[in-house]
Amino acid sequence: MQQHKIYHSPFNIAVIAAGLGFFIDAFDLFLFNVYRIPSLKELGLSGDALTTTGETLLAVQMAGMMVGGIITGIIADKKGRVTALFGSIVLYSLCNIANGFIHDVNTYAVIRFLAGVGLAGELGAGITLVGESMSVEKRGYGTILVATLGALGAVTAGLAGDFLPWRQAFIGAGLAGFLLLFIRIKSMETSMFASAKKSAVAKGSFSLLFSSKQRVLKYIACILMGVPIWYSVGLLITLSPELAKLHHIDGLKLSTCFILFQVGIASGDLSSGILSQLFKSRKKILVVYMFFGVLVTFFHFLHIYHGYGLNLTSYLMGLGCGYLSVFVTTTSEHFGTNLRVTVTATVTNFMRGAVTLMIPFHIFIEKQFGLTLTEGLMITGSIVWALALLSAFVLPETYGKSMDFTES
């Protein structure tokens, strides 16, 4: 297989292919958030069932992503990044097309799980492909472009909610995935992976990942840094209609909150990525954006309690969570070529899949202590933000670190 040269400009085939892949990945992933209520209403659900069934389906999709992160990560480190990408695209494209024809909740759940498995491979393998293809000094700009295109894909999903019926939107997402597959045909494997493949070192091995206490702690810390992003979008934004109803906020539109949040993330990905390059530090920028995210989340709850609109705070929350480009770059820089996609794919999907733990957690504490939905979400948020900040403080700096090494 032909190998990549080292790119110095972010406008190259590896970055463009990975960016378009993450665009479609985010578009497909967030379609359920956007169409949760209309799709379940058409299937005959109403009242509290809309919330509980919607949270269950979201948890099922995220569980699929955690499983898929493990599978695609191992395949990518053993067989190649491009191989994993092709398989994931085919699976989630077929599932989204099938999603347009479902007529009951159980089938909906199965398809969202399988779609999650397929969607899991896109970001981790794509970011790794970019990082290994670009120069040490410039790779941050490549991941900025990939993360920003992903955020724009989520924005597009929000816009689709205003123009397309939910069945047509899922079918369109599946067809877009197959179009991406044709673009990806020309993707090439990286020279770092080709070199590591020839060595005798273990590849895509979970036993190797957990064989070192320091490696395990870095791995857990990377996951915890990303969880607040999905706390914000998976709970606070997704449950905006329920929060608005609870606090008598009129005129709230879920698609608008969602779009503004994703525009905020796109703005944050651009600004945080550029700042990390200018200041030559990933760690400092992560900490700054996380502190801003905490402040804005507090401001968001103040608006909820006072019955104000949530459009401004939705955008600002997205901006505070816009450290995604720096987060995924940092994660890939921490680990060697023989474990890089296994780690990056599972970290990005475990932080997404943390929703499967946060949903029952906030429900449990609400029932156990007689709290409202808002109070339960505030406690949940306090915990995930505290753990994320602690993780960012303890992880070492990775800016300028060579990625041409293996774990042993």
N, C-alpha and C positions, 0 to 999 in steps of 0.2 A: 504494500500500500504506500502511496506517495506520502511524504512527510511534510509538515509545515516548516516554513522558515520562521525566524523570529521577527514579529512585526513591531514597529515603533509607532505606528499610527493606529488609533482605535477604529478607523474606517477600513476594515479588512474583512475578508470572507468569514473568518472565525467569529468575530464580534457581531457582524450583521446576522449570520445564521443563528447564533446564540440569542441575540436580542429579539429577533422575530419569533424564535421558539418560546422565549419567556413571555412575549406579548400574547401569544395564543394560549400559553399555559395559564397566565393570569386571567385572560378573558374567559376561558373555560371554567377555571376554578371558581370565579366569583359569580358566574351565571346563577348558581343555586342561591347565593345570598340575595341577588336581585329579584329572582323569580320565586322565592320561597313561598310567599303569601299567595300570589295568583295561581301558581301551579297546584298548591295544596287545596285551595278553594275549589278549583275545577275538579279535584279528586273527591270532593264532598266533605272536607273538613271545615270546621268553624270554631270560633271561641278559643278557649284555652288549648284545644287540640292543635290549632295552628302553631302556637308557640312550642308546645312540648314535642310534637312530631317534627317540626322544623329543626329544633335543636338536636333531636335524635338523628335525623338525616345528615345534618352537618357533622355530628360526631362520627357517624358511619363513614362519611367521605374522608374525614381527617384520619380515621383509623386505617383506611385504605392507603392513604398517603404515607403513613408510618411504615406499613408493610412494604409498600412499593419503594420507599427510600432504601430499605435494607436490600431488597432484591436487585434494584437497578444499580445501587452503589457497588455491590459485590461484582455484578456483571461488568460494570464499567472498568473496575480496577483489574479484573481478570482477563476480560475479552477485548476491552477498548471502550473509549468514551462514545464513539460514533455508533457502535453496536447497541449500546444501552439507549441512546437517543432514538434510534430507529424503532426499537421495540416499544418504547413508551409512547411514541407518537401514534403508532398503529392502534394500540390498545385504547388510549383515551379518545381517539377519533371515532372508533367503532362504538364505544360506549355512549358518547354524546349523541351520535345519530340515533342509537337505540333509545336514548332518553326521550326523544321526541315522540315516541310511540307508546309510552307506558300508560297504564290505566288503573294502577293500584299502588299503594304505598310500599308494599313488600318488594315489588319489582323495582320501584324507584330506589329503594335502599340498596338492593343488590347492584344495580347499575352505578349508583354513586360511589359505592365501595370500589368497584372495578375501575371506574374512571379515576378515582383517587390513586389507585395503584399505578396507573399509567401516567398521570400527571406528576407523580413523585420524581421521575427521573430527569425532568427537563432542566430545572434550575441548577442542581448540583453538577451534572455532567457539563452543562453549558458554561457555567462559571469556570470550571476546571479547564475546559478546552481553551477558553480565553486566556486564563492566567498562565497556562503552560505555553501559549503561542506568542505571548508578547514579552517585551523587554521588562526587566525588573522595575525600571524607573517609570514606565508608561502604562503598566498593566492596570493600574487603578482607573485610568480613563476608559479602558475597555469595559470594565465592570460597571462603571457609571452609566455608560450607554446601554448596557444590557438591562440593568435594574430600572432605568428610566423608561425603556420600552415596555418592560413588564408592567410598570405602574400605569402607563398609557393603555395597555391592554385591559387592565381593570377598569379604567375610566370608560373605555369603549363598551365594556359589559354593562356599566351603569347607564350609558346612553341608549344601549339596545333595549333596556327595560321600558323606555318611553316610546319606542317605535315598533318593536317586534313582539308578536305573541310568543309565549314561552316555548312552545314546541318548535316553532320555526327557528328560534334563537339557538336551541341546542343542536338542531340538525345543521345549521349554518356553522356552528363551532366545530362540529365533526368534519365537515367538508373543508374548512380552513386548515384543520390539522393535516389532512391528506395533501393539501397544496404545499404546506410546509415540508412535507416529506420529499417532494420533488426538488425543493430548494436545497434540502440537506443532502441530496445524493452526491453533491460535489464536496461535501465536508471531508476533510482529511484528518487522520490521526496525528497526534502531536509527537514530536521527536523524543520528548521526555518519557512518554508512555512506552514508545517503541524500545527505548534504551532499558527502561525498568523491566519490560516484559522479558528481555533476554537474560536478566539476572535470576539468581536462584532464590531471591528474597520472597517471602510470602506476600501474596497480593490479595486485597479485598478480604482480609482475614479478621473476623471479629475477635478471635482469640489473641491475635497480635495487638489489636486495638486495646484490649483490656489486660494486657500483660504488664503494663507499666502504670503505676499509680499516678504519676505526673501526666501521662497521656490521657488517662480516664478523667482526671480533674479538668484538663483543658477541654476535653470533649463535652463534659457536662456544662462547663461554664459557657461554651459557645452556644449550646442549646438555650440556656437560661437568658442569654443576651437577646435572643430573638423573640421570646415568648410575649413580651408586651405588645409587639406589632399585631399579633393575632388576638390578644386580649382586646385590643382597641377595635379592630375591624370585625373580628368574629363574634364579639359580645356587645360592646358598646354601640357600634354602628348597626350591626344586624338587628339588635333588639331596640333600636331607636323608636319604632312604632309603639312598642309596649311601654317604654319609658315615657314617651310623650303622652300616652293615654293615662298612665298612672299619675302624672303631674299636670294634667290638663293643658298640655301644650298644643295649640291649634295650628293647622296648616303645615304640619311636618310631612315631608315627602321623602321616603326612604331612598329612592334613587338619587335625589339631590344630595342628601347627606353622604351617600356612598361615593358619588362622583367627586364631591369636594374633598373628601378624605383622600381619595386616590390622587387627585391633583396635588394635594399637599405632600403625599409621599413622593410623587414625581419631582416636585420642587425640592424636597429634602434630599432625594437621591442625587440630584444634580449638585446642589450646594454642598452637601456633606462630602461627596466624592471629590469635588474640586478642592475643598478646604483641606482634606486629608493629603492631597498631592502638594498643595502650596505650603502647608505647615510640616510636611514630611512626617506625619503621624496618623496612624489609624486610631490608636487608643484615646488620645486627647479629644478627637472629634466625636468618637462614640460616647464618651462621658458627657460632653457638652450637650449633644442632642438628646441623650437620655434624661438629663436634668430638665431640659426644656419640655420633653414629653411628660414628665411627672407634673410640672407646673400647669401645663395645658389640660391634662386629665382632671386635675383639681378644679380648674376653671370651667371645664365641661360640666362637672357635677354641680357646680354653683349655678350655672345656667339652667340645669334641669330642675333644681330645687326652687328656683325663682320663676319657673315657667317661661323662660325666654326661648327664642328660637335657637336651633342648634347648627345652623349653617356655618357660621364663623368658627365655632369651636370644632366642628367636624374637619374643616380645612386645617386648622392649627394642630389638631391631633395628628393628622396625616403628616404634617411638616415635622412634628416631633418624632414620629415613627420613621422618618425618611432617612434613617441611618442604615437602611437595608443594603445599599451598595457597598458601604464600608464593612458592614457585618459579614456579608458573604465573602468578600475579598479576604478579610481577616481570617475567617474560618479556613478557607482553602490554603492560606499561607502558613498556617500552624502545623500542617500535617504533610508527610512525605508522599511521593508519587504513587507508591504502592497501596496507600490507604486514602488518597485524597478525595476521590469521588464517593467512596463508602462513607467517609466522614461528612463531606459537604452535603451529599444527598440526604443522609439520615438526620443531620443537624437541622437543615432547612425544613424537613418534613416533620421531625419530632417537635420543632417549635410551632409549626402549624397545627400538628396533631395534639398539642397541649390543650387545645379546645376541648378534646374528649375528656380531659381531667377537670378543666375549669368549669364546664357546664354542670356536671354533677356536684362539684364542690360548692358552687354558689347556690345551687338549689338546696343542698344539704344544710348549709349554715342558715339559710333563710327559714327553712322548716324547723330546724333545731332550736333557733333562738328567736323565732317570731319576727324576722326581719323582712323588710320590703325588698323587692327586686333591686332597687337602687342601692340600698345599704349592702346587700349581698355582693353586688358588683364592685362597690367601693372597697370592701375588705379584700376581695379577690385581687383587685388592681394594686392595692398597697403591697401585697405579698409579691406579686410577679415583678413589679417595678423595683422593689428592694433587692430581690435576688439578681435581677439584671444588672443593676448598678454595681453590686458587689462583684459580680463576675467580670465586668468591664475593668474594674480596678485591679483585680488580681492577675488577669491575663497579661503576658508580656507584649511589648511592641513588636509589630511584624513588618512595618514599612521598610522597603528596601531589602527584605530577606529573599535570598535565592530559593526558588521552588524546586530546584534540581537536586533533590535528596530523597532518600528512602528511609522508612522506619524499620528498625531492626530490634 
